[in-house]
Amino acid sequence: MPLPQATTHQERLLTINTNEVPRLPTEVPGTTIAPLFLDRENGVWVLYGRFEPGTVLPTHFHTGTVHFYTTRGMWHYAEYPDDPQTAGSYLYEPGGSMHTFMVPADASEPAEGLMVVYGANINFVNGEYHSIMDAGAIEEALLAAVKLGAMPMPKYIRPKGGAEFASAR
């Protein structure tokens, strides 16, 4: 069998070094994220997060699946204290799951990790709806922070997107 013909041509690889991208501060103190891939149309987002000791994120419901790989530190879900995630841990979260991310206040270092998320996180504070976080919301927050001068424009991958009718080439 002959080699297939490439249908997507690239001048360069689409690659990002998480050590070199600016991090977006979030409304949760001690939490920053580096968006790596934001696909609004397909509801896929890839982030590298950093969470300082004592960080507690809002309880959130996942509309889709999540893959989380911890690269540094330790964290756990409040609902699963006996399942700590440490450097090297890979966690799969099924759609429809709900939990509260936390880094112990006495942790010796921040927790960091790479997450691939499908769909949205529906966030709750004190049992009440708070917000939705998805690829579009993250991109809007990122662009607003850049516009305000809070951070430089980071490099992240964004599919061209844009629904349209197919045309003859």
N, C-alpha and C positions, 0 to 999 in steps of 0.2 A: 504494500500500500504506500503510495507517495505521501509526502508531507502535506498537511492541509495548507490552504492559502489563508494568510492572516486577514481577518476582516476588520480588525481594529489596529490602526497604526499609531505608534507613539514615538515622539521625538525623544522623550526622556521618560524614566519611570516616575510614577506618581508615588512619591515616598516622603515621609515626614519623620523627623527625629524628635521624639518627645522631650528631649533635653534642650531643644532649641526653640520651641514654640512658646509664645506668651500664654499665660494662663488667665482665664476669665474668672474674676472673683464672682462669687454667687451671693445670694441673700443670706445664706447660712454661714455665719462666722467660722473661719478656719477651713473653708472649703473652696478649692479652685478647680477648674476644669480646663483641659486643653482639647478643643474639638479637633478631631482628626478626619472625620467623614460625616457629612450631613446630607442626607437624601430626603428632602421634604416629601416628594411624591410617593416614595415607597415606604416611608416611615422607618428608616434605618438611621441610627446614629452611633458613632463610635467616638468614645471620649477616653482621655487619660485623666484620672482624677487624683487629687491629693487632699487628704482629710487629716487635720491636726488632732492630737489627743483631745478628747472631750467632745468631739463633733457628734451631733445627733441630727440626722436628716429627718424630714417629715415622713410619717408613715405613708407608704405609697403602694398603689395597686398597679400591677403591670398588665397592660392590654395585650402584650406580646411577650416573646421569650427574651431572656437576657443571658449572655455569656460574660462572666466576670473573672479575670485573671489577676490575682493579687501579686504585685511585684515587690512590695515593701511593707513592713509593719504588720499590724494585726487589727482586725475589726470583726464584728459579728452582728447578727440581727438580734434585736431585743427579744424577739420571739423564739430565738434558737441560741441561747447563751452557751450551750454545750457543743456548738459547732463553730468554733472560731476559724476565721480565714486568715492564714498567715502567708508570708512570701512563698510563692510557688503553688498556692492553692488555686484550683480552677473550680468555679461554681456555675452550674446551670440552673436557671430559674425559669420554671414554666410560666406561660401566660396564665393570667388569672390568680397569680400569687400576690400576697400582700405582706409587707414587713417594714421594719424600722431599722435602718442602717445606723450603727454607732461604733465609735472608736472609744475604748475606755479612757477615762480622764487620766489614769495613771500609766497609760502606754508610754513606752520609752522613746517612741519616734512616730512620725506621721504614718498613716496607712496610704498606700498608693496602688493604683491598679488600672487595668485596661478593661473597658466594658463595651460590648457590642449589644445594642438594644434594638429590638423590633417593636414598633408601635409607640405607645406613650406611657408615661408614669402619671397616674392621677394622684395628686398629693393631698393629704389631709393633715390638719393641725387641730389638736384637741377634739378629734372625732368629726370635724367639720371640713367640708371641701375647701381647699386652698387654691390649687392651681393645677395646670396640666403642663408637663414637660415633654416635649417631643423635638424632632429635628428642627421644625420651623420655629418653635419658641426659643430654642437654643441659638439659632442663627439670628433671630431678631434681637435677643439680648446681647449677643456678640457685636452686632453692627451698631447697636445703640451705645455700647461701651466705647467702641472705636470713635464714633461721632463725638462723644463727650470728652474724648482725650484720655479716658481712663486706661487705655491700653493701645498698643500698636495693632494694626491689622495682622492677624495671624494667617499663616498658610494652612489651609485645610482643603480636603478634597470634597468637591460638590459636583455630582453628576449634572450634566447640562440641563436635563429635564425639559419640561415644556411640552405639554400634550399638543399634538397637531395631527392633521390628516397625513397619511403617507402620500408620497408623490412619486411619479415615475422618474427615474434618474437618467 
